[in-house]
Amino acid sequence: MDDTAGFSEVPTTILADILGRSQAMTIGIRALWPPARRVAGPAFTVACAPGDNLMLHAAIYRAAPGSVLVVECGDVDYAVAGGNVCAVAQRRGAAALVVDGVIRDLAEVRDSGFPVFARGVVPVAGKKAVTAPLGAPVRCGGVTVCAGDVVVADDDGVMVVPAARSDLVLREARAMLSREADQTLDAWEAEHRARIDKILAESGFDGG
């Protein structure tokens, strides 16, 4: 696989244009404080049972530096992480936390600068009782995420690049960025208007 760090140069909007809706997490998974620094890294997948956060608390000691912790949760009633868990994850080199659920201690985590993408916050912590395998495929924000898939997150949302396609996607993304950099707004406008007018004409639009 190409260097995962290369994806930190790529906006999620470019990845969405390449990969489509199926690899974009739903609108509920958002940066908990804007503006979000773009993060990219291989997924370390975690499944937590409803109301339980044990496996995320175990995962922060097992994820390799640079990993994005991707967590499937069963509810939004109990926080899976708080200030200390995020601080330890950050200190041990995790790139970010992406949670299909909620966290707590928002001000503390925000002040630390640790990137968290989640559905929101709640003050109540979950229990620690239910074990599950780490590194198994999870469902997060409507996307199936496998360990090692590349997760890219920024202000526009979260995209998941399947590991098997990451080299090809990164090359295509870099080519798109290069084309965009070389195109003036005037050229974009002319091309865009011609394309829209063609679609309208082919659709029988006669509104002037």
Residue pairs with C-beta under 8 A, 6 or more apart in sequence:
1 163
1 166
1 167
2 166
2 167
2 170
2 171
4 40
4 41
4 42
4 66
4 150
4 166
5 40
6 170
6 174
7 40
7 150
7 152
7 161
7 166
7 170
7 173
8 38
8 39
8 40
8 152
9 174
9 177
10 40
10 152
10 170
10 173
10 174
10 177
11 38
11 154
11 156
12 24
12 38
12 152
12 153
12 154
12 156
12 157
12 158
12 159
13 156
14 173
14 176
14 177
15 23
15 152
15 159
15 161
15 169
15 173
16 23
16 24
16 156
16 157
16 159
17 176
18 169
18 172
18 173
18 176
19 159
19 161
19 169
22 143
23 143
23 159
23 160
23 161
23 162
24 143
24 157
24 158
24 159
24 160
25 98
25 100
25 117
25 140
25 141
25 142
25 143
25 157
25 158
25 159
25 160
26 141
26 142
27 157
28 100
28 119
28 141
29 98
29 99
29 100
29 117
29 118
29 119
29 140
29 141
29 157
29 158
30 117
30 118
30 119
30 157
31 115
31 116
31 117
31 153
31 154
31 155
32 103
32 106
32 109
32 110
32 116
32 117
32 118
32 120
32 121
33 106
33 110
34 155
35 155
36 115
36 117
36 153
36 154
36 155
37 113
37 115
37 154
38 152
38 153
38 154
39 68
39 95
39 96
39 115
39 151
39 152
39 153
39 154
40 68
40 95
40 150
40 151
40 152
40 153
41 66
41 67
41 68
41 95
41 96
41 150
41 151
42 64
42 66
42 67
42 68
42 147
42 148
42 149
42 150
42 151
42 163
43 67
43 68
43 70
43 145
43 146
43 147
43 148
43 149
43 150
43 151
43 160
44 59
44 62
44 63
44 64
44 67
44 68
44 69
44 70
44 94
44 134
44 135
44 147
45 70
45 72
45 134
45 135
45 136
45 137
45 138
45 145
45 146
45 147
46 55
46 56
46 59
46 69
46 70
46 71
46 72
46 134
46 138
47 55
47 71
47 72
47 132
47 133
47 136
47 138
48 54
48 55
48 56
48 71
48 72
48 73
48 74
48 80
48 101
48 126
48 130
48 132
49 74
49 130
49 132
50 73
50 74
50 75
50 78
51 74
51 75
51 77
51 78
51 126
51 127
52 74
52 78
52 126
52 127
52 128
52 129
52 130
53 78
53 79
53 80
53 81
53 125
53 126
53 127
53 128
54 127
54 128
54 129
54 130
54 131
55 130
55 131
55 132
55 134
56 69
56 71
56 80
56 81
56 85
57 81
57 85
57 128
58 134
59 69
59 134
60 69
60 85
60 88
60 89
60 92
60 94
61 88
61 92
62 134
63 69
63 89
63 92
63 94
64 93
65 92
65 93
65 94
66 93
66 94
66 95
67 93
67 94
67 95
68 94
68 95
68 96
68 97
68 98
68 151
68 153
69 89
69 94
69 96
69 97
69 98
70 98
70 138
70 140
70 145
70 151
71 80
71 97
71 98
71 99
71 100
71 101
71 138
71 140
72 100
72 138
72 139
72 140
73 80
73 99
73 100
73 101
73 102
74 101
75 101
76 101
76 102
76 119
76 120
76 122
77 102
77 122
77 124
78 102
78 122
78 124
78 125
78 126
78 127
79 101
79 102
79 103
79 104
79 121
79 122
79 123
79 124
79 125
79 126
80 99
80 101
80 102
80 103
80 126
81 89
81 97
81 99
81 103
81 104
81 116
82 103
82 104
82 105
82 108
82 109
82 125
83 104
83 105
83 108
83 109
83 112
84 105
86 97
86 103
86 105
86 108
86 109
86 112
86 114
86 116
87 108
87 109
87 112
87 114
89 97
89 114
90 112
90 113
90 114
94 114
95 115
96 114
96 115
96 116
96 117
96 151
96 153
97 103
97 114
97 115
97 116
97 117
97 118
98 116
98 117
98 118
98 140
98 141
98 151
98 153
98 158
99 116
99 117
99 118
99 119
99 140
100 118
100 119
100 139
100 140
100 141
101 118
101 119
102 118
102 119
102 120
102 121
102 122
103 109
103 116
103 118
103 121
104 121
104 122
104 123
104 124
104 125
106 121
109 116
115 153
117 153
117 158
135 147
136 147
137 144
137 145
137 146
137 147
138 144
138 145
139 145
141 158
143 160
145 151
145 160
146 162
146 163
148 163
149 160
149 161
149 162
149 163
149 166
150 160
150 161
150 163
150 166
151 158
151 159
151 160
151 161
152 158
152 159
152 161
153 159
161 169
161 170
200 207
